[in-house]
Amino acid sequence: MADKDTEKRLLLLFSLILALAVIIVGRLWYLQMIKGEHYARLADGNRMRQLRVMSPRGEIRDRRGEVLVRSRASFTVSLVPGGFPKEAGKNVELLCELLGISPEELEEAVEKGRGFPYEPVRIRRNVDPETVVALEENRIHLPGVFIEKEPVREYLYGDLASHLIGHLGIINAAELREYGAGYRGSDLVGKSGIEQTYENLLRGEIGMLTVEVNALSRPLRNVNILDPIPGYNIVLTLDRRLQAVAERAFLEHIETLEENPGTQTGGILAVNPQNGEVLVMASIPSFCPERLLDVTERNTYYKELSADQKRPFFNRVTQALYGPGSAFKPVTALALLEENVISPTERFNATGISKYGVRDWVITNNQAPFGLIDMYDAVGMSSNHYFAEHGVQVGIDNLSRWMEAFGFGSPTGLQLLPGESKGLLPSREWKEKAFSDQPASERNWYPSDTEQISIGQGFHQMTLLQIAQVYQAVATKGKIYTPQIVKEILTPEGTVIYQSEPKLSKTVEAKEKNWELLRHLLTAPVKHPRGTARTSLADFPIPVAAKTGTWEIPGRLSNGVFVAFAPVEEPEILVAVIVEQGGGGASAAGPIVRRILDSYFGFEEQENEE
């Protein structure tokens, strides 16, 4: 009996061992034969790291091919979140100490890579060689930390044309969704200007480096590399030398103003009126794009810029809305001529005060009124009385139609992010809608409103770009070209894939003789014995057309506006300048325009040579 029990127990034990063996062998067969490839990939995933190799961003050059912005090689410290121990207090302290960052900054950077635990997150760019050596010496204590060679952006002229060129910054969640595949949470992207507008072209194509790591996520050797493809190069219409002259002229001149010297802000625009190419675009104050990339100061610098009441990030050429002051009077003059309200030679008795209270500047300054004047005198001396009285005769409906023809209330079409303001088109309908919550007496349009519009005051809101469009139409006898800032786009090998051509935006239809007359009228501020632009341009060696403007703002100093183009018959350059709280256009902006014209035509260089 005992032998049978023993035999049963042995059989049961044998069956159990056999079953376990079958299970183990079956499991091994399943893991090796069925899931072998899968687990091999996982093993490689633990053993291999895919490091993205950032492509050099394309260069940004001026119209002569001079490099303004480029990429240079640098070291970047990256961290693989999945390879860095979660409980690594000493490791974190050591890494932060070596990189000169806080634990909070490290955690913020790592957080951006949480969705890709085995892809490196860039912790600090542009690391100096001394830090790289220190990291290598402490590599045993820094698992998951990699040192990569990565291009870093270099702005060769500091803050020159910063609003046009733009700057880079860490990608945000909205941009990550917009740009999609190929971008990660620690990537740099264009945040404004050309850098943002042409992000997809400047960025290039990312490469890939496969690195073998050990069990502690420390790199052992490079296995494979897929080289990145550099970004395209952008050639601007901008003239670097003229841009520098313009910015320097603005900053130096505002230091000479009597009231609050040096505190003024403003914008400068210079274009070729024959094709719309932007030669100069400056917004004052500017900012330094490279400082916004320096991890040691970018946070404090960004906060400093954001807190500045002068709003350094704000592009005052494309986004700020101004009243033109008397710089608007050429529009009224053309309307007077086209609507046959008054002939240019007809005399008008400018007593200095219009029917609805508009005053000439001579009356405001306790001087004698202009007396009998014609249109040439009125433009040259900038008589408010003349244009207010006759503007009412044109009527707001006709004036609104002419303003629309010149492009007021609509973007100019300039391709530059973050986009341009469209301003507004003052009209009877606009006022009715804008004051819809007010009594009827506030919604109605009155002759006094028309007087204000006629002299460039009142409800006007326009960008410096739109002000310049008026003078471009005069310079070209009605043609307004879309402003352009990109001249060419080149592949990394130098092949031209885009070349700009003049784009006719609109044509202001008016009689040929009236365009000729308007050009002549705009020489009056320079040539007339009492011309408002005479101080700045009377001795200019080339025939020049110009107009001053003063935008009056209750409770503060006026904005000064000055616009000029030359030569009068075959205009090559048009310059528009506005100085906020600078006073009258002649004194606040005129000297800046003169220095730009001197530089463009070579007179400044001749003076320096002498």
C-alpha positions in Angstrom: 0.0 0.0 0.0 2.8 2.3 1.0 4.6 1.6 -2.3 1.4 2.6 -4.2 1.1 5.9 -2.3 4.8 6.7 -2.9 4.4 5.9 -6.6 1.3 8.2 -6.8 3.2 11.0 -5.0 6.2 10.6 -7.4 3.9 10.6 -10.4 2.2 13.8 -9.1 5.5 15.4 -8.5 6.8 14.4 -11.9 3.6 15.7 -13.5 4.0 19.0 -11.7 7.6 19.3 -12.7 6.8 18.4 -16.2 3.9 21.0 -16.3 6.2 23.7 -14.9 8.9 22.7 -17.5 6.3 22.9 -20.3 5.1 26.3 -19.0 8.7 27.7 -18.7 9.7 26.3 -22.1 6.5 27.6 -23.6 7.0 31.0 -22.0 10.6 31.1 -23.3 9.4 30.1 -26.7 6.7 32.8 -26.6 9.2 35.5 -25.4 11.9 34.5 -27.9 9.9 33.5 -31.0 6.7 35.5 -30.8 7.8 38.6 -28.8 11.5 38.4 -29.4 11.6 41.2 -31.9 9.4 43.4 -29.7 11.6 42.9 -26.6 14.7 43.4 -28.8 13.4 46.7 -29.7 12.7 47.6 -26.1 16.2 46.5 -25.2 17.6 48.7 -27.9 15.4 51.4 -26.6 17.0 51.2 -23.2 20.4 50.8 -24.7 20.1 53.4 -27.5 19.2 57.1 -27.3 17.9 59.1 -30.2 19.3 62.6 -29.9 17.9 65.2 -32.2 20.6 67.2 -34.0 19.3 70.8 -34.4 19.9 72.3 -37.8 21.6 75.7 -38.1 18.9 78.4 -38.7 19.3 80.3 -41.9 21.1 83.6 -42.1 19.3 86.9 -42.3 21.2 89.4 -44.6 20.6 93.0 -45.7 20.0 94.0 -49.3 23.8 94.1 -50.0 24.3 90.5 -48.7 25.8 91.7 -45.4 25.0 89.1 -42.7 22.9 90.5 -39.9 22.0 87.3 -38.1 23.7 83.9 -38.3 24.1 80.6 -36.3 27.4 79.6 -34.7 28.4 76.3 -33.1 28.0 76.0 -29.3 27.6 73.4 -26.6 24.2 72.5 -25.2 23.5 70.5 -22.1 20.5 68.2 -22.4 18.9 65.7 -20.0 16.9 62.6 -20.7 14.1 62.6 -18.1 13.7 58.9 -18.2 17.4 58.4 -17.5 17.7 60.8 -14.6 16.9 59.3 -11.2 13.7 60.6 -9.7 15.3 60.6 -6.2 18.4 62.5 -7.2 18.7 65.4 -4.8 22.5 65.5 -4.9 22.5 65.0 -8.6 20.1 67.9 -9.1 22.1 70.1 -6.8 25.3 69.3 -8.6 23.8 69.9 -12.1 22.2 73.2 -11.1 25.5 74.3 -9.5 27.5 73.5 -12.6 25.0 75.2 -14.9 24.3 78.2 -12.7 20.6 77.6 -12.7 18.0 77.1 -9.9 16.3 73.8 -9.2 13.0 75.5 -10.3 14.5 76.4 -13.6 15.7 72.8 -14.1 12.3 71.4 -13.2 10.6 73.8 -15.6 12.9 72.7 -18.4 12.4 69.0 -17.6 8.7 69.4 -17.5 8.6 70.5 -21.1 9.9 67.0 -22.1 7.6 64.8 -20.0 5.8 63.6 -23.1 9.1 62.1 -24.5 10.8 60.5 -21.5 13.7 59.0 -23.5 14.3 62.1 -25.7 16.8 64.8 -24.4 15.4 68.1 -23.1 17.6 71.0 -23.7 18.5 72.5 -20.3 21.0 75.2 -21.2 22.3 76.4 -24.5 25.6 78.2 -25.4 27.5 76.7 -22.5 31.1 77.8 -22.1 34.0 75.3 -22.5 34.9 75.5 -18.7 31.4 74.3 -17.8 31.6 71.5 -20.4 34.9 70.3 -18.8 33.3 70.4 -15.3 30.3 68.4 -16.5 32.6 65.7 -18.1 34.6 65.5 -14.9 31.4 64.8 -12.9 29.7 62.6 -15.5 29.6 59.6 -13.2 27.2 61.6 -10.9 25.1 62.9 -13.8 23.2 60.0 -15.4 21.1 60.9 -18.3 23.0 64.2 -19.0 24.3 64.7 -22.5 26.5 67.4 -24.0 25.6 68.2 -27.6 27.0 70.5 -30.2 24.2 72.8 -31.3 24.0 76.0 -33.3 23.1 79.2 -31.4 21.7 82.4 -32.8 24.1 85.3 -33.1 22.9 88.9 -33.8 25.9 90.7 -35.2 24.6 94.2 -34.7 22.9 93.9 -31.3 19.6 95.7 -31.2 19.7 97.0 -34.8 16.3 96.6 -36.5 15.2 94.4 -33.7 11.5 94.8 -34.4 12.0 93.9 -38.1 14.4 91.0 -37.5 12.6 89.7 -34.4 13.8 87.3 -31.7 13.6 83.7 -30.6 12.1 82.2 -27.5 11.1 78.8 -25.9 8.1 77.4 -27.8 4.8 77.5 -25.9 1.9 75.1 -25.9 -0.1 76.9 -28.6 3.0 77.1 -30.9 3.7 73.4 -30.2 0.2 72.5 -31.5 0.5 74.9 -34.4 3.9 73.7 -35.6 3.2 70.0 -34.9 5.6 67.2 -35.6 9.3 67.9 -35.4 9.0 70.3 -32.5 9.6 69.6 -28.8 8.8 71.6 -25.7 12.4 72.9 -25.2 12.8 74.1 -28.8 13.4 77.7 -29.7 11.1 79.3 -32.3 10.7 82.8 -33.8 8.6 85.0 -31.6 8.4 88.2 -33.7 9.6 89.8 -36.9 11.4 87.8 -39.7 12.3 85.1 -37.2 8.6 84.3 -36.6 7.3 85.1 -40.1 9.7 82.8 -41.8 10.1 80.2 -39.0 9.5 77.2 -41.3 12.1 78.3 -43.8 14.7 79.5 -41.4 14.5 76.4 -39.1 15.8 73.8 -41.6 15.4 70.0 -41.1 16.4 68.3 -37.8 19.0 65.5 -37.9 19.3 62.5 -35.6 22.2 61.0 -33.6 21.9 57.5 -32.2 24.0 57.0 -29.0 24.6 53.8 -27.1 24.3 54.2 -23.4 24.9 51.9 -20.4 22.6 50.8 -17.7 23.1 54.2 -15.9 22.1 56.1 -19.1 25.7 57.3 -19.6 26.7 57.6 -23.2 29.2 55.0 -24.5 29.5 55.6 -28.2 27.8 57.2 -31.3 26.2 54.5 -33.4 24.7 56.5 -36.3 24.1 60.0 -37.4 21.6 61.6 -39.8 23.0 65.0 -40.6 20.6 68.0 -40.3 19.8 70.3 -43.2 20.4 74.0 -42.6 17.6 76.5 -43.0 17.1 78.8 -45.9 18.8 82.2 -46.0 16.6 85.4 -46.1 17.9 88.5 -47.9 16.1 91.6 -46.7 15.4 94.8 -48.6 16.8 96.6 -45.6 19.9 98.7 -45.9 22.0 98.0 -42.8 24.1 101.1 -43.0 21.1 103.4 -43.5 19.2 101.6 -40.7 22.1 102.3 -38.3 22.2 106.0 -39.4 18.5 106.3 -38.8 18.5 104.8 -35.4 21.5 106.8 -34.3 20.0 110.0 -35.7 16.8 109.5 -33.7 18.5 108.7 -30.4 20.9 111.6 -30.7 18.3 114.1 -31.8 15.8 113.4 -29.0 18.6 114.2 -26.5 18.6 117.8 -27.9 14.9 118.4 -27.5 14.0 121.0 -24.9 11.2 119.2 -23.1 12.0 115.9 -21.5 15.0 115.3 -23.7 15.8 111.6 -24.4 12.5 110.3 -23.2 10.7 110.3 -26.5 9.7 107.2 -28.4 8.7 106.8 -32.1 9.2 105.2 -35.4 11.2 105.6 -38.6 10.3 104.2 -42.1 12.2 104.6 -45.3 11.0 103.0 -48.5 11.6 103.0 -52.2 8.3 104.5 -53.5 8.8 103.0 -56.9 8.5 99.4 -55.7 7.6 99.4 -52.0 10.9 98.0 -50.8 11.6 98.9 -47.1 15.0 100.4 -46.7 14.7 101.3 -43.0 12.3 100.2 -40.3 13.0 101.3 -36.8 10.9 101.4 -33.6 12.4 103.3 -30.7 13.1 102.0 -28.1 14.4 98.7 -29.3 15.6 95.5 -27.6 18.5 93.1 -27.8 17.4 89.7 -29.2 20.6 88.0 -28.1 20.0 88.9 -24.4 16.6 87.1 -24.6 18.5 83.9 -25.4 21.0 84.1 -22.6 19.8 81.8 -19.9 21.6 83.8 -17.2 19.7 86.9 -17.9 16.8 86.2 -20.2 14.1 86.0 -17.5 15.2 89.3 -15.8 15.7 91.0 -19.1 12.3 89.9 -20.4 10.6 91.2 -17.2 12.5 94.4 -17.5 11.3 94.9 -21.1 7.7 93.9 -20.2 7.6 96.4 -17.3 9.0 99.3 -19.3 6.3 101.8 -20.0 7.9 102.7 -23.3 6.9 99.2 -24.5 10.1 98.1 -26.3 8.5 95.0 -27.9 5.8 97.2 -29.6 6.6 98.0 -33.2 5.6 101.6 -33.6 5.9 101.5 -37.4 3.4 98.7 -38.0 1.2 98.5 -34.8 1.0 102.0 -33.2 -1.9 104.2 -34.3 -1.4 107.9 -34.7 -3.0 111.0 -36.0 -1.0 112.5 -38.9 -1.6 116.2 -38.1 -0.8 118.4 -41.0 0.9 115.5 -42.8 -2.7 114.6 -43.9 -3.2 117.9 -45.8 -2.0 116.5 -49.2 -5.1 114.2 -49.1 -7.4 117.2 -48.5 -5.5 119.2 -51.2 -6.1 116.4 -53.8 -9.8 116.2 -52.8 -10.1 120.0 -53.2 -8.5 119.8 -56.7 -10.4 116.7 -57.9 -13.8 117.9 -56.5 -13.2 121.4 -58.1 -13.8 123.2 -54.7 -11.1 125.8 -55.3 -8.4 126.4 -57.9 -4.8 126.3 -56.7 -4.2 130.0 -57.5 -7.4 131.3 -56.0 -6.7 133.6 -53.0 -8.2 133.0 -49.6 -8.2 135.4 -46.7 -6.7 133.3 -43.8 -7.8 135.3 -40.8 -6.5 132.5 -38.6 -9.7 131.1 -37.2 -12.2 129.0 -39.1 -16.0 129.0 -38.8 -16.0 126.2 -36.3 -12.9 127.3 -34.3 -9.9 125.7 -36.0 -6.9 128.0 -35.5 -3.7 128.6 -37.4 -0.5 128.0 -35.6 0.4 131.7 -36.0 -2.7 132.7 -34.0 -1.8 130.1 -31.3 1.6 131.7 -31.0 0.2 135.2 -30.9 1.4 136.2 -34.4 -0.3 138.0 -37.2 -2.6 135.9 -39.4 -1.5 134.7 -42.9 -3.9 137.0 -44.8 -4.4 136.4 -48.5 -2.9 133.0 -49.5 -3.3 130.5 -52.3 -2.9 126.7 -52.1 0.9 126.8 -52.4 1.1 129.2 -49.5 -1.4 127.1 -47.5 0.7 123.9 -47.9 4.0 125.7 -47.4 3.0 127.5 -44.2 0.5 124.7 -43.2 -2.6 126.9 -42.8 -5.2 125.0 -40.8 -7.8 127.7 -41.5 -7.4 127.2 -45.3 -7.9 123.5 -45.2 -10.6 123.4 -42.6 -12.8 125.9 -44.4 -12.4 124.2 -47.8 -12.5 120.7 -46.3 -16.1 121.4 -45.2 -16.9 122.3 -48.7 -15.6 118.9 -49.9 -17.7 117.2 -47.3 -17.0 114.2 -45.1 -18.5 111.7 -47.6 -16.1 112.8 -50.4 -13.2 113.0 -47.9 -13.9 109.5 -46.7 -13.9 108.2 -50.2 -10.5 109.7 -50.9 -9.1 108.4 -47.6 -10.3 104.9 -48.5 -8.6 105.3 -51.9 -5.3 106.0 -50.1 -5.7 102.9 -48.0 -6.8 104.2 -44.6 -8.6 101.7 -42.5 -7.0 98.7 -44.2 -3.6 96.9 -43.7 -1.0 97.7 -46.2 -0.2 94.0 -46.8 3.2 94.0 -45.2 4.2 90.4 -44.4 5.7 90.7 -40.9 4.4 89.1 -37.7 2.9 89.8 -35.3 0.9 91.7 -37.9 0.0 95.3 -38.6 -2.9 97.4 -37.3 -5.5 98.5 -39.8 -6.4 101.8 -38.2 -9.7 103.3 -38.9 -11.4 105.2 -41.7 -13.3 108.2 -40.3 -16.8 108.5 -41.9 -20.3 109.4 -41.1 -21.2 105.6 -40.9 -18.2 104.9 -38.7 -19.2 107.6 -36.1 -22.8 106.3 -36.0 -21.5 102.8 -35.2 -18.7 103.9 -32.9 -21.0 106.0 -30.7 -24.0 103.7 -31.0 -24.5 103.7 -27.2 -24.5 107.5 -27.1 -27.4 110.0 -27.6 -28.1 111.0 -31.2 -26.4 114.3 -30.7 -23.1 112.4 -30.2 -23.6 110.0 -33.1 -24.3 112.7 -35.7 -21.5 114.0 -37.9 -21.0 117.7 -37.8 -19.1 120.2 -39.9 -16.7 120.8 -37.0 -15.8 117.1 -37.3 -15.0 117.6 -41.0 -12.8 120.6 -40.2 -10.8 118.5 -37.8 -10.4 115.6 -40.3 -9.4 118.0 -43.0 -6.4 119.2 -41.1 -5.3 115.8 -39.8 -6.8 116.0 -36.3 -9.9 114.5 -34.8 -10.8 110.8 -35.3 -7.8 109.8 -37.3 -6.0 106.6 -36.4 -3.3 105.3 -38.8 0.0 103.6 -38.8 3.2 105.2 -40.0 3.0 102.8 -42.9 -0.3 104.2 -43.9 0.9 107.8 -43.6 3.8 106.9 -45.9 1.3 105.5 -48.5 -0.1 108.9 -49.1 3.3 110.3 -50.1 4.1 107.2 -52.1 1.0 107.9 -54.2 2.1 111.5 -54.7 5.6 110.4 -55.6 4.4 107.8 -58.2 1.3 109.8 -59.4 -1.2 107.4 -57.8 0.6 104.1 -57.5 0.8 102.4 -54.1 3.0 99.3 -53.9 2.7 96.7 -51.1 5.6 97.3 -48.7 8.1 94.4 -48.9 10.9 93.5 -46.6 12.2 90.3 -48.2 14.2 90.7 -51.4 15.4 87.0 -51.9 15.2 83.6 -50.3 18.1 81.3 -50.9 18.6 77.6 -50.3 21.6 76.6 -48.1 23.5 76.0 -51.4 22.8 79.5 -52.6 20.0 78.8 -55.1 17.4 81.6 -55.3 14.0 80.1 -54.8 12.2 83.5 -54.3 12.9 86.9 -55.7 10.6 89.8 -54.9 8.9 91.9 -57.6 6.9 95.1 -57.1 3.3 94.4 -56.1 0.9 97.1 -57.1 -1.5 97.3 -54.1 -3.9 100.0 -55.4 -4.0 103.0 -57.7 -5.4 106.3 -56.6 -7.3 107.6 -59.6 -6.7 111.3 -60.1 -5.9 113.7 -63.0 -2.3 113.7 -64.1 -2.1 117.5 -63.8 -3.3 117.3 -60.2 -0.6 114.8 -59.3 2.0 117.1 -60.9 0.5 120.0 -59.0 0.5 118.1 -55.7 4.2 117.3 -56.1 4.9 121.0 -56.7 2.8 122.0 -53.6 4.9 119.7 -51.5 8.0 121.6 -52.4 6.5 124.7 -50.7 7.3 123.6 -47.1 10.9 123.6 -48.2 11.1 126.5 -50.7 8.5 129.0 -49.3 10.0 131.8 -47.3 7.9 130.7 -44.3 7.9 127.0 -45.1 7.6 124.7 -42.1 10.2 122.3 -43.5 12.6 125.0 -44.5 14.9 124.8 -41.4 15.7 121.1 -42.1 15.7 120.9 -45.9 16.1 124.4 -47.6 19.8 123.8 -48.3 19.4 120.2 -49.4 21.3 119.8 -52.7 18.6 117.7 -54.4 15.0 118.8 -55.1 12.9 117.4 -52.2 9.2 117.3 -51.3 8.2 117.4 -47.7 5.5 118.0 -45.2 5.5 118.5 -41.4 2.7 117.5 -39.1 1.9 118.0 -35.4 -0.6 115.7 -33.7 -2.1 117.4 -30.8 -3.0 115.3 -27.7 -4.8 116.8 -24.8 -2.8 116.9 -21.6 0.5 116.0 -23.1 3.2 117.2 -25.6 2.3 116.8 -29.2 3.7 114.1 -31.6 5.9 115.4 -34.3 5.6 114.0 -37.9 7.8 114.6 -40.9 7.6 113.0 -44.3 9.8 113.7 -47.3 10.8 112.1 -50.7 13.5 112.9 -53.2 14.3 113.7 -55.9 11.0 115.3 -56.6 10.7 114.3 -60.3 12.1 110.7 -60.0 11.8 109.8 -56.3 14.2 107.1 -55.0 13.5 107.3 -51.3 10.6 108.3 -49.1 11.2 108.8 -45.4 8.5 109.1 -42.7 9.4 109.8 -39.0 7.2 110.2 -36.0 8.5 111.4 -32.6 6.0 110.8 -29.8 5.8 113.8 -27.4 8.5 115.5 -29.3 6.6 118.7 -30.1 6.2 120.1 -33.6 7.1 118.0 -36.6 9.6 120.5 -38.0 11.8 120.5 -34.8 11.1 117.0 -33.5 11.4 114.9 -36.6 12.8 117.1 -39.4 16.5 116.8 -38.4 16.2 113.0 -38.3 14.8 112.9 -41.8 17.6 115.2 -43.0 20.3 113.0 -41.7 18.7 109.9 -43.3 18.5 111.7 -46.7 22.1 113.0 -46.3 23.3 109.5 -45.7 21.3 107.9 -48.5 22.6 110.4 -51.1 26.1 110.4 -49.8 26.3 113.9 -48.5 27.0 112.8 -44.9 30.0 110.7 -46.1 31.3 113.7 -48.1 31.1 115.9 -45.0 33.0 113.3 -43.0 35.7 113.1 -45.6 36.2 116.8 -45.6 
